[in-house]
Amino acid sequence: MTDFANEMSGLSKQPRSLRHSKNEYRVYLALIFLAALPFCTVIWAYRLIRHMTLPTLGPIQSAISEARTITPRIFQT
């Protein structure tokens, strides 16, 4: 007969660790976004001046894109 008592105790801890991981991911995402924002703003302004047209992505959208690209790489094992 299989003992499920040990399995149930491990299941109750899993959502808590996932919650911490999700919060940690959001913190890293916010920090990387804030670090990327000045660089993306400078690049956006350079492209605006150089080409005399508005780039397709604004500086905020570009910084979010960079943060969403970099953050999962931190959590890869």
N, CA, C and O of each residue as an XYZ file, in Angstrom:
308
protein
N       0.839     -1.171      0.000
C       0.000      0.000      0.000
C       0.895      1.250      0.000
O       1.947      1.271      0.639
N       0.475      2.249     -0.700
C       1.261      3.479     -0.831
C       0.948      4.434      0.304
O      -0.207      4.584      0.704
N       1.977      5.075      0.816
C       1.801      6.037      1.891
C       1.705      7.435      1.274
O       2.696      7.953      0.760
N       0.536      8.038      1.321
C       0.319      9.369      0.752
C       0.560     10.485      1.764
O       0.542     11.656      1.383
N       0.779     10.177      3.003
C       0.957     11.195      4.036
C       2.192     12.045      3.742
O       2.157     13.264      3.910
N       3.260     11.425      3.315
C       4.474     12.179      3.008
C       4.302     13.046      1.772
O       4.857     14.142      1.696
N       3.546     12.567      0.817
C       3.308     13.318     -0.416
C       2.457     14.553     -0.149
O       2.698     15.598     -0.754
N       1.489     14.467      0.723
C       0.605     15.597      1.007
C       1.343     16.723      1.731
O       1.057     17.898      1.499
N       2.274     16.379      2.592
C       2.999     17.428      3.308
C       3.862     18.242      2.341
O       4.051     19.439      2.555
N       4.380     17.631      1.303
C       5.194     18.334      0.320
C       4.368     19.221     -0.585
O       4.863     20.240     -1.067
N       3.110     18.853     -0.829
C       2.255     19.641     -1.712
C       1.839     20.965     -1.080
O       1.648     21.953     -1.790
N       1.699     20.998      0.225
C       1.259     22.236      0.865
C       2.333     23.314      0.802
O       2.014     24.502      0.846
N       3.593     22.926      0.699
C       4.674     23.909      0.652
C       4.917     24.440     -0.745
O       5.483     25.524     -0.888
N       4.519     23.733     -1.768
C       4.832     24.123     -3.142
C       4.227     25.464     -3.550
O       4.957     26.286     -4.102
N       2.938     25.742     -3.315
C       2.407     27.042     -3.739
C       3.096     28.219     -3.063
O       3.223     29.289     -3.660
N       3.539     28.033     -1.829
C       4.219     29.116     -1.134
C       5.541     29.447     -1.816
O       5.873     30.619     -1.996
N       6.291     28.421     -2.193
C       7.568     28.677     -2.867
C       7.340     29.278     -4.252
O       8.130     30.105     -4.708
N       6.273     28.868     -4.916
C       5.957     29.465     -6.210
C       5.579     30.928     -6.049
O       5.908     31.757     -6.898
N       4.891     31.243     -4.967
C       4.504     32.630     -4.707
C       5.752     33.481     -4.492
O       5.847     34.595     -5.007
N       6.705     32.953     -3.732
C       7.951     33.690     -3.511
C       8.713     33.856     -4.819
O       9.281     34.915     -5.086
N       8.720     32.826     -5.614
C       9.415     32.897     -6.886
C       8.766     33.939     -7.803
O       9.459     34.675     -8.506
N       7.444     33.993     -7.789
C       6.726     34.960     -8.618
C       7.012     36.392     -8.154
O       7.211     37.290     -8.972
N       7.029     36.590     -6.843
C       7.343     37.923     -6.316
C       8.788     38.299     -6.611
O       9.085     39.448     -6.939
N       9.679     37.329     -6.493
C      11.082     37.589     -6.796
C      11.264     37.939     -8.269
O      12.051     38.822     -8.609
N      10.542     37.251     -9.135
C      10.587     37.545    -10.565
C      10.135     38.983    -10.827
O      10.759     39.703    -11.607
N       9.056     39.392    -10.177
C       8.547     40.757    -10.371
C       9.535     41.804     -9.882
O       9.679     42.857    -10.503
N      10.219     41.525     -8.774
C      11.209     42.467     -8.249
C      12.365     42.619     -9.242
O      12.793     43.732     -9.548
N      12.860     41.482     -9.738
C      13.942     41.532    -10.724
C      13.488     42.238    -12.004
O      14.242     43.019    -12.585
N      12.271     41.967    -12.435
C      11.744     42.615    -13.635
C      11.704     44.133    -13.456
O      12.091     44.879    -14.355
N      11.237     44.584    -12.298
C      11.156     46.026    -12.029
C      12.547     46.654    -11.972
O      12.759     47.744    -12.505
N      13.494     45.974    -11.329
C      14.847     46.526    -11.234
C      15.530     46.607    -12.595
O      16.205     47.591    -12.899
N      15.354     45.583    -13.400
C      15.961     45.597    -14.727
C      15.286     46.644    -15.601
O      15.948     47.315    -16.392
N      13.962     46.787    -15.461
C      13.254     47.826    -16.206
C      13.793     49.209    -15.851
O      14.056     50.026    -16.734
N      13.957     49.465    -14.552
C      14.467     50.772    -14.127
C      15.905     51.005    -14.588
O      16.289     52.139    -14.873
N      16.694     49.946    -14.660
C      18.072     50.089    -15.139
C      18.110     50.298    -16.653
O      18.975     51.016    -17.156
N      17.192     49.685    -17.375
C      17.193     49.783    -18.837
C      16.554     51.072    -19.347
O      16.847     51.508    -20.460
N      15.698     51.676    -18.556
C      14.952     52.850    -19.003
C      15.840     54.014    -19.459
O      15.576     54.572    -20.524
N      16.867     54.407    -18.719
C      17.714     55.514    -19.214
C      18.430     55.182    -20.522
O      18.536     56.032    -21.406
N      18.918     53.953    -20.646
C      19.608     53.564    -21.870
C      18.657     53.557    -23.061
O      19.001     54.021    -24.148
N      17.461     53.028    -22.843
C      16.480     52.978    -23.929
C      16.019     54.380    -24.322
O      15.722     54.636    -25.489
N      15.960     55.273    -23.361
C      15.575     56.656    -23.662
C      16.642     57.340    -24.517
O      16.319     58.050    -25.469
N      17.895     57.127    -24.178
C      18.989     57.718    -24.952
C      19.015     57.132    -26.365
O      19.187     57.869    -27.336
N      18.849     55.832    -26.485
C      18.831     55.195    -27.806
C      17.645     55.691    -28.624
O      17.776     55.940    -29.823
N      16.491     55.834    -27.983
C      15.290     56.330    -28.660
C      15.519     57.754    -29.171
O      15.180     58.069    -30.312
N      16.100     58.618    -28.319
C      16.363     60.007    -28.721
C      17.391     60.060    -29.851
O      17.254     60.866    -30.772
N      18.401     59.226    -29.792
C      19.409     59.183    -30.857
C      18.768     58.786    -32.194
O      19.034     59.400    -33.227
N      17.929     57.760    -32.157
C      17.260     57.330    -33.389
C      16.306     58.406    -33.906
O      16.162     58.587    -35.115
N      15.660     59.111    -32.993
C      14.756     60.185    -33.378
C      15.522     61.301    -34.086
O      15.085     61.794    -35.126
N      16.641     61.690    -33.534
C      17.445     62.765    -34.120
C      18.117     62.299    -35.415
O      18.159     63.037    -36.399
N      18.628     61.098    -35.405
C      19.383     60.588    -36.555
C      18.498     60.371    -37.780
O      18.876     60.745    -38.890
N      17.326     59.770    -37.587
C      16.466     59.418    -38.716
C      15.313     60.399    -38.937
O      14.618     60.315    -39.949
N      15.104     61.321    -38.008
C      14.059     62.340    -38.082
C      12.646     61.742    -38.181
O      11.744     62.373    -38.732
N      12.460     60.548    -37.658
C      11.137     59.928    -37.562
C      11.030     59.255    -36.195
O      12.040     58.910    -35.581
N       9.808     59.077    -35.733
C       9.605     58.402    -34.458
C       9.852     56.900    -34.609
O       9.312     56.272    -35.521
N      10.656     56.328    -33.728
C      10.834     54.876    -33.751
C       9.517     54.169    -33.412
O       8.640     54.751    -32.774
N       9.389     52.922    -33.841
C       8.132     52.197    -33.631
C       7.867     51.939    -32.153
O       6.721     52.017    -31.711
N       8.899     51.636    -31.389
C       8.743     51.435    -29.950
C       9.222     52.666    -29.204
O      10.276     53.222    -29.513
N       8.447     53.081    -28.231
C       8.871     54.181    -27.386
C       9.897     53.704    -26.379
O      10.182     52.508    -26.312
N      10.461     54.615    -25.592
C      11.498     54.206    -24.639
C      10.966     53.283    -23.541
O      11.679     52.385    -23.095
N       9.731     53.492    -23.104
C       9.171     52.652    -22.049
C       8.882     51.251    -22.580
O       9.189     50.257    -21.922
N       8.296     51.177    -23.760
C       8.022     49.869    -24.359
C       9.315     49.106    -24.634
O       9.375     47.888    -24.462
N      10.323     49.810    -25.052
C      11.605     49.183    -25.318
C      12.243     48.661    -24.024
O      12.807     47.567    -24.005
N      12.153     49.441    -22.952
C      12.711     49.017    -21.661
C      11.960     47.806    -21.108
O      12.576     46.901    -20.544
N      10.649     47.782    -21.263
C       9.864     46.625    -20.816
C      10.253     45.395    -21.620
O      10.393     44.304    -21.067
N      10.426     45.567    -22.909
C      10.835     44.455    -23.759
C      12.202     43.911    -23.340
O      12.400     42.698    -23.272
N      13.128     44.804    -23.065
C      14.459     44.372    -22.608
C      14.362     43.634    -21.277
O      14.997     42.596    -21.095
N      13.568     44.166    -20.345
C      13.430     43.521    -19.032
C      12.783     42.149    -19.161
O      13.181     41.210    -18.472
N      11.790     42.024    -20.036
C      11.131     40.727    -20.233
C      12.040     39.732    -20.941
O      11.822     38.525    -20.840
N      13.035     40.203    -21.640
C      13.988     39.317    -22.291
C      15.077     38.865    -21.315
O      15.485     37.704    -21.334
N      15.537     39.764    -20.479
C      16.666     39.476    -19.583
C      16.241     38.710    -18.340
O      16.942     37.785    -17.930
N      15.119     39.063    -17.729
C      14.720     38.483    -16.449
C      14.581     36.964    -16.472
O      15.064     36.322    -15.539
N      13.957     36.349    -17.465
C      13.877     34.875    -17.428
C      15.237     34.195    -17.497
O      15.385     33.068    -17.024
N      16.213     34.846    -18.066
C      17.552     34.259    -18.149
C      18.181     34.139    -16.758
O      19.012     33.261    -16.529
N      17.794     35.008    -15.842
C      18.317     34.941    -14.476
C      17.799     33.686    -13.780
O      18.528     33.068    -13.003
N      16.553     33.301    -14.045
C      15.913     32.197    -13.360
C      16.145     30.854    -14.025
O      15.693     29.835    -13.503
N      16.825     30.815    -15.147
C      17.131     29.536    -15.779
C      18.198     28.819    -14.969
O      19.153     29.435    -14.496
N      18.029     27.532    -14.818
C      19.026     26.768    -14.055
C      19.752     25.808    -14.933
O      20.627     25.082    -14.462
